[in-house]
Each structure stands twice: as C-alpha cells, then as structure tokens.
Amino acid sequence: MPDATDSPTPDTPICSAKGCRADATWSVIWNNPKIHTPDREKVWVACDEHRDTLSEFLRIRSMFIRVDPLES
Ligand SMILES: [Zn+2]
C-alpha cells in the first residue's frame, strides 16, 4: 500500500518537517539513546525554514547530534 509520507526518495530531497514540501538543503543528524545504539545516526533532511525547528525538537529531547549542509 503506497504511503504518501514514505514515498521513494526523489533526486531532490524534500524537507522532513510535517506537511513541508520544500527542497531540503540541510541534514539534521540525531540519535534516540532509548532505542538506538550510540553509534547509530539517524538523518532528517530540512529546508532552511525547518532546520532550526527540527533541531530544536530534537535538542529538547536530548536526541540532537548535529546539522550538516546537504550534499547535492
Ligand atoms: Zn521545511
């Protein structure tokens, strides 16, 4: 069953923020220590607008690692 929230990765990554369809230009790296081993790195991609929003979401949950520019 196709899921609109989990479509195949297009050439241009789309921001991971809920409802945002903007091109992503940042990688937000995070790890949830409750479910991931410390060496595991999860990645969200974010547009300029949501880079800080997503980072802050993770930061207050102690899951934030870093933000990297998205290679393209
Ligand atoms: Zn966005």
N, CA, C, O and the ligand as a Tripos MOL2 file, in Angstrom:
@<TRIPOS>MOLECULE
protein
  289   287    73     0     0
PROTEIN
NO_CHARGES

@<TRIPOS>ATOM
      1 N           0.8590   -1.2030    0.0000 N.3       1 MET1
      2 CA          0.0000    0.0000    0.0000 C.3       1 MET1
      3 C           0.8880    1.2440    0.0000 C.2       1 MET1
      4 O           1.6270    1.4690    0.9590 O.2       1 MET1
      5 N           0.8290    2.0420   -1.0430 N.am      2 PRO2
      6 CA          1.6540    3.2670   -1.0530 C.3       2 PRO2
      7 C           1.2910    4.1830    0.1050 C.2       2 PRO2
      8 O           0.1320    4.2870    0.5060 O.2       2 PRO2
      9 N           2.3030    4.8330    0.6220 N.am      3 ASP3
     10 CA          2.0820    5.7410    1.7460 C.3       3 ASP3
     11 C           2.6680    7.0920    1.3700 C.2       3 ASP3
     12 O           3.8600    7.1980    1.0810 O.2       3 ASP3
     13 N           1.8470    8.1090    1.3710 N.am      4 ALA4
     14 CA          2.2810    9.4390    0.9390 C.3       4 ALA4
     15 C           3.4080    9.9870    1.8100 C.2       4 ALA4
     16 O           4.1790   10.8400    1.3720 O.2       4 ALA4
     17 N           3.5000    9.4970    3.0370 N.am      5 THR5
     18 CA          4.5410   10.0130    3.9250 C.3       5 THR5
     19 C           5.8440    9.2480    3.7420 C.2       5 THR5
     20 O           6.8480    9.5910    4.3660 O.2       5 THR5
     21 N           5.8500    8.2300    2.9080 N.am      6 ASP6
     22 CA          7.0480    7.4150    2.7310 C.3       6 ASP6
     23 C           7.2750    7.1250    1.2530 C.2       6 ASP6
     24 O           7.4910    5.9750    0.8690 O.2       6 ASP6
     25 N           7.2280    8.1480    0.4340 N.am      7 SER7
     26 CA          7.3990    7.9850   -0.9970 C.3       7 SER7
     27 C           8.8670    7.7370   -1.3190 C.2       7 SER7
     28 O           9.7370    8.0670   -0.5130 O.2       7 SER7
     29 N           9.1510    7.1690   -2.4680 N.am      8 PRO8
     30 CA         10.5510    6.9460   -2.8420 C.3       8 PRO8
     31 C          11.3300    8.2510   -2.8400 C.2       8 PRO8
     32 O          10.7950    9.3040   -3.1870 O.2       8 PRO8
     33 N          12.5810    8.1770   -2.4520 N.am      9 THR9
     34 CA         13.4070    9.3720   -2.3810 C.3       9 THR9
     35 C          13.5990    9.9710   -3.7720 C.2       9 THR9
     36 O          14.1450    9.3080   -4.6540 O.2       9 THR9
     37 N          13.1720   11.1770   -3.9770 N.am     10 PRO10
     38 CA         13.3630   11.8280   -5.2760 C.3      10 PRO10
     39 C          14.7900   12.3240   -5.4200 C.2      10 PRO10
     40 O          15.5550   12.2900   -4.4570 O.2      10 PRO10
     41 N          15.1560   12.7790   -6.5910 N.am     11 ASP11
     42 CA         16.5010   13.3060   -6.7890 C.3      11 ASP11
     43 C          16.7670   14.4600   -5.8360 C.2      11 ASP11
     44 O          17.8440   14.5720   -5.2510 O.2      11 ASP11
     45 N          15.7680   15.3080   -5.6940 N.am     12 THR12
     46 CA         15.8910   16.4140   -4.7560 C.3      12 THR12
     47 C          15.1750   16.0410   -3.4740 C.2      12 THR12
     48 O          13.9560   15.8730   -3.4780 O.2      12 THR12
     49 N          15.9080   15.9060   -2.3700 N.am     13 PRO13
     50 CA         15.2570   15.5370   -1.1210 C.3      13 PRO13
     51 C          14.2860   16.6160   -0.6550 C.2      13 PRO13
     52 O          14.5120   17.8120   -0.8370 O.2      13 PRO13
     53 N          13.2070   16.1550   -0.0520 N.am     14 ILE14
     54 CA         12.1810   17.0560    0.4370 C.3      14 ILE14
     55 C          12.2660   17.1250    1.9570 C.2      14 ILE14
     56 O          12.4890   16.1190    2.6300 O.2      14 ILE14
     57 N          12.0850   18.3110    2.4720 N.am     15 CYS15
     58 CA         12.1390   18.5630    3.9120 C.3      15 CYS15
     59 C          11.3280   17.5410    4.7080 C.2      15 CYS15
     60 O          10.2100   17.1940    4.3270 O.2      15 CYS15
     61 N          11.8960   17.0650    5.8100 N.am     16 SER16
     62 CA         11.2310   16.0620    6.6500 C.3      16 SER16
     63 C          10.1460   16.6470    7.5390 C.2      16 SER16
     64 O           9.3740   15.8960    8.1350 O.2      16 SER16
     65 N          10.0670   17.9630    7.6450 N.am     17 ALA17
     66 CA          9.0670   18.5730    8.5220 C.3      17 ALA17
     67 C           7.6640   18.2130    8.0280 C.2      17 ALA17
     68 O           7.4020   18.1680    6.8260 O.2      17 ALA17
     69 N           6.7840   17.9630    8.9770 N.am     18 LYS18
     70 CA          5.4280   17.5370    8.6580 C.3      18 LYS18
     71 C           4.7340   18.5640    7.7700 C.2      18 LYS18
     72 O           4.6330   19.7380    8.1260 O.2      18 LYS18
     73 N           4.2580   18.1140    6.6150 N.am     19 GLY19
     74 CA          3.4970   18.9820    5.7310 C.3      19 GLY19
     75 C           4.3260   19.8900    4.8510 C.2      19 GLY19
     76 O           3.7720   20.6070    4.0180 O.2      19 GLY19
     77 N           5.6470   19.8800    5.0120 N.am     20 CYS20
     78 CA          6.5010   20.7600    4.2200 C.3      20 CYS20
     79 C           6.9450   20.0410    2.9570 C.2      20 CYS20
     80 O           7.3810   18.8910    3.0080 O.2      20 CYS20
     81 N           6.8320   20.7290    1.8160 N.am     21 ARG21
     82 CA          7.2360   20.1280    0.5440 C.3      21 ARG21
     83 C           8.4230   20.8660   -0.0550 C.2      21 ARG21
     84 O           8.7040   20.7220   -1.2450 O.2      21 ARG21
     85 N           9.1180   21.6520    0.7510 N.am     22 ALA22
     86 CA         10.2460   22.4280    0.2460 C.3      22 ALA22
     87 C          11.4640   21.5320    0.0270 C.2      22 ALA22
     88 O          11.6090   20.4980    0.6790 O.2      22 ALA22
     89 N          12.3300   21.9340   -0.8870 N.am     23 ASP23
     90 CA         13.5770   21.2160   -1.1030 C.3      23 ASP23
     91 C          14.4320   21.2870    0.1600 C.2      23 ASP23
     92 O          14.5650   22.3430    0.7790 O.2      23 ASP23
     93 N          14.9980   20.1650    0.5230 N.am     24 ALA24
     94 CA         15.8550   20.1340    1.7050 C.3      24 ALA24
     95 C          17.2690   20.5610    1.3440 C.2      24 ALA24
     96 O          17.8030   20.1750    0.3030 O.2      24 ALA24
     97 N          17.8660   21.3590    2.2140 N.am     25 THR25
     98 CA         19.2420   21.8050    1.9950 C.3      25 THR25
     99 C          20.1350   21.4910    3.1990 C.2      25 THR25
    100 O          21.3240   21.8100    3.2040 O.2      25 THR25
    101 N          19.5470   20.8660    4.2090 N.am     26 TRP26
    102 CA         20.2980   20.5370    5.4240 C.3      26 TRP26
    103 C          20.0140   19.1050    5.8520 C.2      26 TRP26
    104 O          18.9160   18.5850    5.6540 O.2      26 TRP26
    105 N          21.0280   18.4790    6.4440 N.am     27 SER27
    106 CA         20.8460   17.1920    7.1030 C.3      27 SER27
    107 C          20.8640   17.4210    8.6130 C.2      27 SER27
    108 O          21.8100   17.9970    9.1510 O.2      27 SER27
    109 N          19.8280   16.9740    9.2770 N.am     28 VAL28
    110 CA         19.7860   17.0600   10.7310 C.3      28 VAL28
    111 C          20.0600   15.6480   11.2690 C.2      28 VAL28
    112 O          19.2710   14.7250   11.0690 O.2      28 VAL28
    113 N          21.1930   15.5090   11.9520 N.am     29 ILE29
    114 CA         21.6260   14.2040   12.4250 C.3      29 ILE29
    115 C          21.1900   14.0310   13.8730 C.2      29 ILE29
    116 O          21.3930   14.9160   14.7050 O.2      29 ILE29
    117 N          20.5890   12.8810   14.1630 N.am     30 TRP30
    118 CA         20.0880   12.6680   15.5210 C.3      30 TRP30
    119 C          20.1600   11.1950   15.8880 C.2      30 TRP30
    120 O          20.3950   10.3290   15.0460 O.2      30 TRP30
    121 N          19.9510   10.9430   17.1710 N.am     31 ASN31
    122 CA         20.0100    9.5910   17.7070 C.3      31 ASN31
    123 C          19.1410    9.5600   18.9550 C.2      31 ASN31
    124 O          19.2520   10.4180   19.8310 O.2      31 ASN31
    125 N          18.2860    8.5700   19.0180 N.am     32 ASN32
    126 CA         17.4670    8.4090   20.2210 C.3      32 ASN32
    127 C          18.1110    7.3410   21.0990 C.2      32 ASN32
    128 O          18.0180    6.1510   20.7970 O.2      32 ASN32
    129 N          18.7670    7.7590   22.1860 N.am     33 PRO33
    130 CA         19.5070    6.7860   23.0120 C.3      33 PRO33
    131 C          18.6070    5.7180   23.6310 C.2      33 PRO33
    132 O          19.0970    4.6830   24.0830 O.2      33 PRO33
    133 N          17.3050    5.9590   23.6560 N.am     34 LYS34
    134 CA         16.4010    4.9440   24.2180 C.3      34 LYS34
    135 C          16.2040    3.7670   23.2670 C.2      34 LYS34
    136 O          15.9010    2.6580   23.7070 O.2      34 LYS34
    137 N          16.3730    4.0000   21.9690 N.am     35 ILE35
    138 CA         16.1250    2.9300   21.0030 C.3      35 ILE35
    139 C          17.2890    2.6680   20.0600 C.2      35 ILE35
    140 O          17.2900    1.6660   19.3450 O.2      35 ILE35
    141 N          18.2800    3.5540   20.0470 N.am     36 HIS36
    142 CA         19.4110    3.3810   19.1410 C.3      36 HIS36
    143 C          20.7020    3.2190   19.9250 C.2      36 HIS36
    144 O          20.8520    3.7720   21.0140 O.2      36 HIS36
    145 N          21.6390    2.4510   19.3600 N.am     37 THR37
    146 CA         22.9760    2.4190   19.9450 C.3      37 THR37
    147 C          23.6600    3.7550   19.6660 C.2      37 THR37
    148 O          23.3050    4.4430   18.7090 O.2      37 THR37
    149 N          24.6390    4.1290   20.4970 N.am     38 PRO38
    150 CA         25.2450    5.4720   20.3820 C.3      38 PRO38
    151 C          25.9010    5.7500   19.0290 C.2      38 PRO38
    152 O          26.0110    6.9060   18.6230 O.2      38 PRO38
    153 N          26.3330    4.7090   18.3360 N.am     39 ASP39
    154 CA         27.0000    4.9350   17.0530 C.3      39 ASP39
    155 C          26.0160    5.0550   15.8960 C.2      39 ASP39
    156 O          26.4150    5.3350   14.7660 O.2      39 ASP39
    157 N          24.7620    4.8490   16.1680 N.am     40 ARG40
    158 CA         23.7340    4.9250   15.1390 C.3      40 ARG40
    159 C          23.3980    6.3860   14.8580 C.2      40 ARG40
    160 O          23.1880    7.1650   15.7880 O.2      40 ARG40
    161 N          23.3480    6.7580   13.5900 N.am     41 GLU41
    162 CA         22.9900    8.1340   13.2520 C.3      41 GLU41
    163 C          21.7730    8.1400   12.3460 C.2      41 GLU41
    164 O          21.7960    7.6000   11.2400 O.2      41 GLU41
    165 N          20.7150    8.7590   12.8360 N.am     42 LYS42
    166 CA         19.5100    8.9280   12.0450 C.3      42 LYS42
    167 C          19.5860   10.2980   11.3740 C.2      42 LYS42
    168 O          20.1910   11.2250   11.9110 O.2      42 LYS42
    169 N          18.9790   10.4190   10.2170 N.am     43 VAL43
    170 CA         19.0700   11.6690    9.4640 C.3      43 VAL43
    171 C          17.6800   12.1440    9.0560 C.2      43 VAL43
    172 O          16.8940   11.4000    8.4700 O.2      43 VAL43
    173 N          17.4020   13.3980    9.3810 N.am     44 TRP44
    174 CA         16.2860   14.0960    8.7750 C.3      44 TRP44
    175 C          16.8760   15.0950    7.8010 C.2      44 TRP44
    176 O          17.9790   15.5990    8.0160 O.2      44 TRP44
    177 N          16.1600   15.3800    6.7460 N.am     45 VAL45
    178 CA         16.5980   16.4670    5.8740 C.3      45 VAL45
    179 C          15.6420   17.6330    6.0690 C.2      45 VAL45
    180 O          14.4530   17.4390    6.3190 O.2      45 VAL45
    181 N          16.1650   18.8330    5.9530 N.am     46 ALA46
    182 CA         15.3640   20.0090    6.2740 C.3      46 ALA46
    183 C          15.6230   21.1530    5.2990 C.2      46 ALA46
    184 O          16.7250   21.3040    4.7720 O.2      46 ALA46
    185 N          14.5960   21.9450    5.0750 N.am     47 CYS47
    186 CA         14.7560   23.1790    4.3220 C.3      47 CYS47
    187 C          15.3100   24.2480    5.2690 C.2      47 CYS47
    188 O          15.4250   24.0210    6.4730 O.2      47 CYS47
    189 N          15.6490   25.4030    4.7190 N.am     48 ASP48
    190 CA         16.1840   26.4850    5.5530 C.3      48 ASP48
    191 C          15.2360   26.8250    6.7010 C.2      48 ASP48
    192 O          15.6580   27.0610    7.8330 O.2      48 ASP48
    193 N          13.9500   26.8410    6.3770 N.am     49 GLU49
    194 CA         12.9600   27.2650    7.3670 C.3      49 GLU49
    195 C          12.8560   26.2900    8.5370 C.2      49 GLU49
    196 O          12.6670   26.7000    9.6830 O.2      49 GLU49
    197 N          12.9800   24.9930    8.2370 N.am     50 HIS50
    198 CA         12.7360   23.9860    9.2760 C.3      50 HIS50
    199 C          14.0050   23.4190    9.9120 C.2      50 HIS50
    200 O          13.9270   22.5920   10.8200 O.2      50 HIS50
    201 N          15.1620   23.8590    9.4430 N.am     51 ARG51
    202 CA         16.3960   23.3560   10.0470 C.3      51 ARG51
    203 C          16.3890   23.6090   11.5560 C.2      51 ARG51
    204 O          16.6660   22.7080   12.3480 O.2      51 ARG51
    205 N          16.0690   24.8380   11.9400 N.am     52 ASP52
    206 CA         16.0790   25.1680   13.3610 C.3      52 ASP52
    207 C          14.9140   24.5220   14.1050 C.2      52 ASP52
    208 O          15.0570   24.1190   15.2600 O.2      52 ASP52
    209 N          13.7700   24.4260   13.4480 N.am     53 THR53
    210 CA         12.5990   23.8110   14.0790 C.3      53 THR53
    211 C          12.8780   22.3550   14.4320 C.2      53 THR53
    212 O          12.6170   21.9100   15.5500 O.2      53 THR53
    213 N          13.4130   21.6210   13.4570 N.am     54 LEU54
    214 CA         13.6940   20.2070   13.6820 C.3      54 LEU54
    215 C          14.8290   20.0320   14.6890 C.2      54 LEU54
    216 O          14.7820   19.1410   15.5370 O.2      54 LEU54
    217 N          15.8450   20.8850   14.5920 N.am     55 SER55
    218 CA         16.9640   20.8010   15.5320 C.3      55 SER55
    219 C          16.4860   21.0210   16.9630 C.2      55 SER55
    220 O          16.8850   20.3050   17.8810 O.2      55 SER55
    221 N          15.6310   22.0170   17.1370 N.am     56 GLU56
    222 CA         15.1340   22.3240   18.4740 C.3      56 GLU56
    223 C          14.2550   21.1990   19.0140 C.2      56 GLU56
    224 O          14.3180   20.8680   20.1980 O.2      56 GLU56
    225 N          13.4390   20.6160   18.1420 N.am     57 PHE57
    226 CA         12.6000   19.4760   18.5170 C.3      57 PHE57
    227 C          13.4670   18.3610   19.0990 C.2      57 PHE57
    228 O          13.1310   17.7680   20.1240 O.2      57 PHE57
    229 N          14.5760   18.0900   18.4350 N.am     58 LEU58
    230 CA         15.4690   17.0200   18.8790 C.3      58 LEU58
    231 C          16.2640   17.4280   20.1070 C.2      58 LEU58
    232 O          16.5100   16.6190   21.0020 O.2      58 LEU58
    233 N          16.6630   18.6920   20.1380 N.am     59 ARG59
    234 CA         17.5040   19.1780   21.2320 C.3      59 ARG59
    235 C          16.7900   19.0540   22.5690 C.2      59 ARG59
    236 O          17.3920   18.6380   23.5590 O.2      59 ARG59
    237 N          15.5240   19.4080   22.6050 N.am     60 ILE60
    238 CA         14.8010   19.3600   23.8890 C.3      60 ILE60
    239 C          14.5300   17.9210   24.3190 C.2      60 ILE60
    240 O          14.1910   17.6710   25.4760 O.2      60 ILE60
    241 N          14.6790   16.9730   23.3890 N.am     61 ARG61
    242 CA         14.5340   15.5550   23.7350 C.3      61 ARG61
    243 C          15.8890   14.8650   23.9010 C.2      61 ARG61
    244 O          15.9560   13.6420   24.0240 O.2      61 ARG61
    245 N          16.9570   15.6470   23.9050 N.am     62 SER62
    246 CA         18.3210   15.1200   24.0450 C.3      62 SER62
    247 C          18.6600   14.1110   22.9590 C.2      62 SER62
    248 O          19.3820   13.1440   23.2020 O.2      62 SER62
    249 N          18.1410   14.3390   21.7680 N.am     63 MET63
    250 CA         18.3810   13.4370   20.6570 C.3      63 MET63
    251 C          19.1940   14.0970   19.5400 C.2      63 MET63
    252 O          19.5370   13.4510   18.5490 O.2      63 MET63
    253 N          19.4950   15.3730   19.7070 N.am     64 PHE64
    254 CA         20.1730   16.1210   18.6500 C.3      64 PHE64
    255 C          21.6680   15.8220   18.6230 C.2      64 PHE64
    256 O          22.3130   15.7780   19.6700 O.2      64 PHE64
    257 N          22.2130   15.6180   17.4390 N.am     65 ILE65
    258 CA         23.6640   15.4450   17.2950 C.3      65 ILE65
    259 C          24.2720   16.6430   16.5810 C.2      65 ILE65
    260 O          25.0870   17.3580   17.1640 O.2      65 ILE65
    261 N          23.8890   16.8760   15.3200 N.am     66 ARG66
    262 CA         24.4720   17.9950   14.5950 C.3      66 ARG66
    263 C          23.6570   18.2690   13.3330 C.2      66 ARG66
    264 O          22.7820   17.4910   12.9510 O.2      66 ARG66
    265 N          23.9730   19.3980   12.6980 N.am     67 VAL67
    266 CA         23.3930   19.7380   11.4050 C.3      67 VAL67
    267 C          24.5270   19.8380   10.3910 C.2      67 VAL67
    268 O          25.5510   20.4720   10.6450 O.2      67 VAL67
    269 N          24.3270   19.2080    9.2500 N.am     68 ASP68
    270 CA         25.3100   19.2860    8.1780 C.3      68 ASP68
    271 C          24.6350   19.8700    6.9350 C.2      68 ASP68
    272 O          23.4380   19.6690    6.7270 O.2      68 ASP68
    273 N          25.4040   20.5990    6.1030 N.am     69 PRO69
    274 CA         24.8520   21.0000    4.8190 C.3      69 PRO69
    275 C          24.5920   19.7520    3.9790 C.2      69 PRO69
    276 O          25.3820   18.8080    3.9940 O.2      69 PRO69
    277 N          23.4910   19.7550    3.2530 N.am     70 LEU70
    278 CA         23.1540   18.5930    2.4430 C.3      70 LEU70
    279 C          23.9670   18.6090    1.1550 C.2      70 LEU70
    280 O          23.9570   19.5940    0.4170 O.2      70 LEU70
    281 N          24.6590   17.5290    0.8930 N.am     71 GLU71
    282 CA         25.4060   17.4330   -0.3550 C.3      71 GLU71
    283 C          24.4410   17.2890   -1.5040 C.2      71 GLU71
    284 O          23.4480   16.5690   -1.4010 O.2      71 GLU71
    285 N          24.7230   17.9710   -2.6030 N.am     72 SER72
    286 CA         23.8310   17.8220   -3.7540 C.3      72 SER72
    287 C          24.6340   17.7700   -5.0490 C.2      72 SER72
    288 O          24.0570   17.6470   -6.1300 O.2      72 SER72
    289 ZN         10.6210   22.5570    5.5990 Zn       73 ZN73
@<TRIPOS>BOND
     1     1     2 1
     2     2     3 1
     3     3     4 2
     4     3     5 am
     5     5     6 1
     6     6     7 1
     7     7     8 2
     8     7     9 am
     9     9    10 1
    10    10    11 1
    11    11    12 2
    12    11    13 am
    13    13    14 1
    14    14    15 1
    15    15    16 2
    16    15    17 am
    17    17    18 1
    18    18    19 1
    19    19    20 2
    20    19    21 am
    21    21    22 1
    22    22    23 1
    23    23    24 2
    24    23    25 am
    25    25    26 1
    26    26    27 1
    27    27    28 2
    28    27    29 am
    29    29    30 1
    30    30    31 1
    31    31    32 2
    32    31    33 am
    33    33    34 1
    34    34    35 1
    35    35    36 2
    36    35    37 am
    37    37    38 1
    38    38    39 1
    39    39    40 2
    40    39    41 am
    41    41    42 1
    42    42    43 1
    43    43    44 2
    44    43    45 am
    45    45    46 1
    46    46    47 1
    47    47    48 2
    48    47    49 am
    49    49    50 1
    50    50    51 1
    51    51    52 2
    52    51    53 am
    53    53    54 1
    54    54    55 1
    55    55    56 2
    56    55    57 am
    57    57    58 1
    58    58    59 1
    59    59    60 2
    60    59    61 am
    61    61    62 1
    62    62    63 1
    63    63    64 2
    64    63    65 am
    65    65    66 1
    66    66    67 1
    67    67    68 2
    68    67    69 am
    69    69    70 1
    70    70    71 1
    71    71    72 2
    72    71    73 am
    73    73    74 1
    74    74    75 1
    75    75    76 2
    76    75    77 am
    77    77    78 1
    78    78    79 1
    79    79    80 2
    80    79    81 am
    81    81    82 1
    82    82    83 1
    83    83    84 2
    84    83    85 am
    85    85    86 1
    86    86    87 1
    87    87    88 2
    88    87    89 am
    89    89    90 1
    90    90    91 1
    91    91    92 2
    92    91    93 am
    93    93    94 1
    94    94    95 1
    95    95    96 2
    96    95    97 am
    97    97    98 1
    98    98    99 1
    99    99   100 2
   100    99   101 am
   101   101   102 1
   102   102   103 1
   103   103   104 2
   104   103   105 am
   105   105   106 1
   106   106   107 1
   107   107   108 2
   108   107   109 am
   109   109   110 1
   110   110   111 1
   111   111   112 2
   112   111   113 am
   113   113   114 1
   114   114   115 1
   115   115   116 2
   116   115   117 am
   117   117   118 1
   118   118   119 1
   119   119   120 2
   120   119   121 am
   121   121   122 1
   122   122   123 1
   123   123   124 2
   124   123   125 am
   125   125   126 1
   126   126   127 1
   127   127   128 2
   128   127   129 am
   129   129   130 1
   130   130   131 1
   131   131   132 2
   132   131   133 am
   133   133   134 1
   134   134   135 1
   135   135   136 2
   136   135   137 am
   137   137   138 1
   138   138   139 1
   139   139   140 2
   140   139   141 am
   141   141   142 1
   142   142   143 1
   143   143   144 2
   144   143   145 am
   145   145   146 1
   146   146   147 1
   147   147   148 2
   148   147   149 am
   149   149   150 1
   150   150   151 1
   151   151   152 2
   152   151   153 am
   153   153   154 1
   154   154   155 1
   155   155   156 2
   156   155   157 am
   157   157   158 1
   158   158   159 1
   159   159   160 2
   160   159   161 am
   161   161   162 1
   162   162   163 1
   163   163   164 2
   164   163   165 am
   165   165   166 1
   166   166   167 1
   167   167   168 2
   168   167   169 am
   169   169   170 1
   170   170   171 1
   171   171   172 2
   172   171   173 am
   173   173   174 1
   174   174   175 1
   175   175   176 2
   176   175   177 am
   177   177   178 1
   178   178   179 1
   179   179   180 2
   180   179   181 am
   181   181   182 1
   182   182   183 1
   183   183   184 2
   184   183   185 am
   185   185   186 1
   186   186   187 1
   187   187   188 2
   188   187   189 am
   189   189   190 1
   190   190   191 1
   191   191   192 2
   192   191   193 am
   193   193   194 1
   194   194   195 1
   195   195   196 2
   196   195   197 am
   197   197   198 1
   198   198   199 1
   199   199   200 2
   200   199   201 am
   201   201   202 1
   202   202   203 1
   203   203   204 2
   204   203   205 am
   205   205   206 1
   206   206   207 1
   207   207   208 2
   208   207   209 am
   209   209   210 1
   210   210   211 1
   211   211   212 2
   212   211   213 am
   213   213   214 1
   214   214   215 1
   215   215   216 2
   216   215   217 am
   217   217   218 1
   218   218   219 1
   219   219   220 2
   220   219   221 am
   221   221   222 1
   222   222   223 1
   223   223   224 2
   224   223   225 am
   225   225   226 1
   226   226   227 1
   227   227   228 2
   228   227   229 am
   229   229   230 1
   230   230   231 1
   231   231   232 2
   232   231   233 am
   233   233   234 1
   234   234   235 1
   235   235   236 2
   236   235   237 am
   237   237   238 1
   238   238   239 1
   239   239   240 2
   240   239   241 am
   241   241   242 1
   242   242   243 1
   243   243   244 2
   244   243   245 am
   245   245   246 1
   246   246   247 1
   247   247   248 2
   248   247   249 am
   249   249   250 1
   250   250   251 1
   251   251   252 2
   252   251   253 am
   253   253   254 1
   254   254   255 1
   255   255   256 2
   256   255   257 am
   257   257   258 1
   258   258   259 1
   259   259   260 2
   260   259   261 am
   261   261   262 1
   262   262   263 1
   263   263   264 2
   264   263   265 am
   265   265   266 1
   266   266   267 1
   267   267   268 2
   268   267   269 am
   269   269   270 1
   270   270   271 1
   271   271   272 2
   272   271   273 am
   273   273   274 1
   274   274   275 1
   275   275   276 2
   276   275   277 am
   277   277   278 1
   278   278   279 1
   279   279   280 2
   280   279   281 am
   281   281   282 1
   282   282   283 1
   283   283   284 2
   284   283   285 am
   285   285   286 1
   286   286   287 1
   287   287   288 2
@<TRIPOS>SUBSTRUCTURE
     1 MET1         2 RESIDUE 1 A MET
     2 PRO2         6 RESIDUE 1 A PRO
     3 ASP3        10 RESIDUE 1 A ASP
     4 ALA4        14 RESIDUE 1 A ALA
     5 THR5        18 RESIDUE 1 A THR
     6 ASP6        22 RESIDUE 1 A ASP
     7 SER7        26 RESIDUE 1 A SER
     8 PRO8        30 RESIDUE 1 A PRO
     9 THR9        34 RESIDUE 1 A THR
    10 PRO10       38 RESIDUE 1 A PRO
    11 ASP11       42 RESIDUE 1 A ASP
    12 THR12       46 RESIDUE 1 A THR
    13 PRO13       50 RESIDUE 1 A PRO
    14 ILE14       54 RESIDUE 1 A ILE
    15 CYS15       58 RESIDUE 1 A CYS
    16 SER16       62 RESIDUE 1 A SER
    17 ALA17       66 RESIDUE 1 A ALA
    18 LYS18       70 RESIDUE 1 A LYS
    19 GLY19       74 RESIDUE 1 A GLY
    20 CYS20       78 RESIDUE 1 A CYS
    21 ARG21       82 RESIDUE 1 A ARG
    22 ALA22       86 RESIDUE 1 A ALA
    23 ASP23       90 RESIDUE 1 A ASP
    24 ALA24       94 RESIDUE 1 A ALA
    25 THR25       98 RESIDUE 1 A THR
    26 TRP26      102 RESIDUE 1 A TRP
    27 SER27      106 RESIDUE 1 A SER
    28 VAL28      110 RESIDUE 1 A VAL
    29 ILE29      114 RESIDUE 1 A ILE
    30 TRP30      118 RESIDUE 1 A TRP
    31 ASN31      122 RESIDUE 1 A ASN
    32 ASN32      126 RESIDUE 1 A ASN
    33 PRO33      130 RESIDUE 1 A PRO
    34 LYS34      134 RESIDUE 1 A LYS
    35 ILE35      138 RESIDUE 1 A ILE
    36 HIS36      142 RESIDUE 1 A HIS
    37 THR37      146 RESIDUE 1 A THR
    38 PRO38      150 RESIDUE 1 A PRO
    39 ASP39      154 RESIDUE 1 A ASP
    40 ARG40      158 RESIDUE 1 A ARG
    41 GLU41      162 RESIDUE 1 A GLU
    42 LYS42      166 RESIDUE 1 A LYS
    43 VAL43      170 RESIDUE 1 A VAL
    44 TRP44      174 RESIDUE 1 A TRP
    45 VAL45      178 RESIDUE 1 A VAL
    46 ALA46      182 RESIDUE 1 A ALA
    47 CYS47      186 RESIDUE 1 A CYS
    48 ASP48      190 RESIDUE 1 A ASP
    49 GLU49      194 RESIDUE 1 A GLU
    50 HIS50      198 RESIDUE 1 A HIS
    51 ARG51      202 RESIDUE 1 A ARG
    52 ASP52      206 RESIDUE 1 A ASP
    53 THR53      210 RESIDUE 1 A THR
    54 LEU54      214 RESIDUE 1 A LEU
    55 SER55      218 RESIDUE 1 A SER
    56 GLU56      222 RESIDUE 1 A GLU
    57 PHE57      226 RESIDUE 1 A PHE
    58 LEU58      230 RESIDUE 1 A LEU
    59 ARG59      234 RESIDUE 1 A ARG
    60 ILE60      238 RESIDUE 1 A ILE
    61 ARG61      242 RESIDUE 1 A ARG
    62 SER62      246 RESIDUE 1 A SER
    63 MET63      250 RESIDUE 1 A MET
    64 PHE64      254 RESIDUE 1 A PHE
    65 ILE65      258 RESIDUE 1 A ILE
    66 ARG66      262 RESIDUE 1 A ARG
    67 VAL67      266 RESIDUE 1 A VAL
    68 ASP68      270 RESIDUE 1 A ASP
    69 PRO69      274 RESIDUE 1 A PRO
    70 LEU70      278 RESIDUE 1 A LEU
    71 GLU71      282 RESIDUE 1 A GLU
    72 SER72      286 RESIDUE 1 A SER
    73 ZN73       289 GROUP 0 **** ****
